[in-house]
Amino acid sequence: MKTPLCLFLATLGAATACAAAPAADVAPPQGRAATVAFAKTLLAGQAPAVASAADGGPLKNPFNPVEPPPPAPAAGVAAVSQPDAGARLETIAPLITPSGSIEIGGVSLLLFGQKRFKVGDRLPIVFEGKSYEVEITDVKSTSFTLRLNGEEITRPIKFVSKP
């Protein structure tokens, strides 16, 4: 008597589980057509024509890391010169704010929270959308020196006291 009841309950449970299974989460081909077309333009290396960045330029293609060359200036328009390495370093250096310095075993270290950098290490910096590697050339108890493309600048270490 127990066997038919158990079989009936098992069948009922399986039927309920099948009925509660979610429908397929893949859209029909008509619903996927726009997404597939957009993906094909990205894979072809073409800039998508969907929107523009805040500055009015086209959006970057995340699947094509090679940036196209900047457009040539129009006739009669002077090209804006890039700042030299010294001016660029003077602009970037105030943004590098270490939390302190320490000397361990005769090696001076520059501290950025839990990270430690010694003389000769390079700090990866992204400034105005471009990557730079600024080298640490000197670390003292109250200052540090940075180098970028042969130009150097010494900055003070401003210690932040906790209340």
Sequence and secondary structure as in RCSB ss.txt:
>XXXX:A:sequence
MKTPLCLFLATLGAATACAAAPAADVAPPQGRAATVAFAKTLLAGQAPAVASAADGGPLKNPFNPVEPPPPAPAA
GVAAVSQPDAGARLETIAPLITPSGSIEIGGVSLLLFGQKRFKVGDRLPIVFEGKSYEVEITDVKSTSFTLRLNG
EEITRPIKFVSKP
>XXXX:A:secstr
 HHHHHHHHHHHHHHHHHHTS    S  HHHHHHHHHHHHHHHTT   SS B TTSSB   TT  S        T
T        HHHHHHHHGGG   SEEEEETTEEEEEETTEEEETT EEEEEETTEEEEEEEEEE SSEEEEEETT
EEEEEE       
